[in-house]
Amino acid sequence: MRAAALAGWRVLSTGGAALDAVESAVSVLEDHPRFNAGHGSVLTSDGTVEMDASIMEGDRLQCGAVAAVPRIAHPITLARRVLEAGRHVMLVGDGALAFARSVGIPECDAASLVTDRQRRRHAEPVPPRAMLGGTVGAVALDRSGTIAVATSTGGTAGKLPGRVGDSALIGCGTYAESSIGGVSCTGDGEAIIRVVLGHRALCYLKDADDPEYAAKVAVDLLVEEGRGHGGLILLDWRGRAGYACSTPLMPIAVMSPALREPRTPF
Ligand code: ASP
């Protein structure tokens, strides 16, 4: 978490863009085997890896997403290329791979994304609450006042091939409006989609002007109306952070000009 926060911070502290910061932070976590994104993704019921990722900047509401993509080491970078191309918001499966080729992102070996931990997990029956977790996300505010958000995941363990979760969906797992804030969600994707959690969290933030309160109320919404569990991180337009979860563990890291080191309060 610390390395990811510092990767994002290196971009921001040298005057870089929020979009570059969140892409860098999430790329670090996609490489880390402990997280359910990129290398370390959970496996589908077929034992394959299919990843979802999305990225958004909150000035012009530019966004890019990929869903159910195999054989890509950094799905967040592919989502970024979709954003930059500007024509579409989301590409899936084989079309996303063809697009990756066209923008020079190489396919990786499918086996290089699979860790022993996930292979063992796939071999065991999965208890329902253990299907979640490990999705990665980042929210950043840069010097020009732009907020950006990135989210990346392997999805839920044992999911059916072709299933797409909230992490690929703008307004659900990822949302940013620079005049309000930005939010990245994790948890039960179907429940997050049901309540359009990312967008709703920013509505609470706009009304209450309190990031911690907005995060908490959004998680209550997820549990009570969405009938699922999870959590979210958010940042408001002033750079104040909020986070909340209904799950036992959601590691986070916060870095700001007022801190010398990332804060990891978990
Ligand atoms: N939200 C992700 C999904 O449903 C899973 C997770 O956050 O653990 O795909």
Boltz pocket constraint, residues with backbone or C-beta under 6 A from the ligand:
constraints:
  - pocket:
      binder: B
      contacts: [[A, 36], [A, 52], [A, 131], [A, 132], [A, 133], [A, 134], [A, 135], [A, 153], [A, 154], [A, 155], [A, 156], [A, 164], [A, 165], [A, 166], [A, 167], [A, 173], [A, 185], [A, 186], [A, 187], [A, 188], [A, 189], [A, 190]]
      max_distance: 6.0
